[in-house]
Amino acid sequence: MFVVVSVVVYFTAIRPTVMPKAEHVIVIDAGHGGKDGGAVGKTSGVSESELNLAFSKKLKKICQSFGFDVVLTRSDMEGLYSPTADNKKKSEMEKRRKIIEKSGADLVVSIHMNSFPSSAACGAQVYYADGSVSGQALAESVQNSLYSGIENSKKTAKVGDFYVLNCTDKPSILVECGFLSNPEEEALLQDESYQEKFCYNLFCGILQFYNFNK
Ligand SMILES: [Zn+2]
């Protein structure tokens, strides 16, 4: 309850000064899809691609309610690769890049779930492309917001070598929302109210980035 109240208070407090212009476009990229399900929940067997999509859709709704245009790279469980492509991973990544280019995006947020051999690993981690000043600023803003609102979140954003970060000059981040190899986090990541809270905190980080870069 406290968290819900504090989120509402937070939004009420910052909303008047940071309402973005309607022309802002955010690409939300749900990782994986189709035959590539990504990581798998150790206890429930839930697929990462399914959760990535659930988080992406929730984040989209929040962004739109604050006047942003949103482009999803995928809005269903189908893969983005061409069915006839020999190299499906390459085909899929090319498609993501084309969607980002065509969107006229201000920024890109790619959503993933993590996994690690040890079940103790937990917490949300935000990545940005090495050398991207704006990507780093966005990543730090989102990581700070997650750290303050989501339990176990990491404190510091990290450099990550991911195609979706390297394929664009726009500020781009990849958010590993939590670990499907950690049973507690696996359960939380499937909880709708947790997804909602997580996406609000992620969005607060995006708003702060816009506010500092106006
Ligand atoms: Zn992934």
Residues whose N, C-alpha, C, O or C-beta is under 5 A from the ligand:
A	BS01	ZN	G31 G38 H112 M113
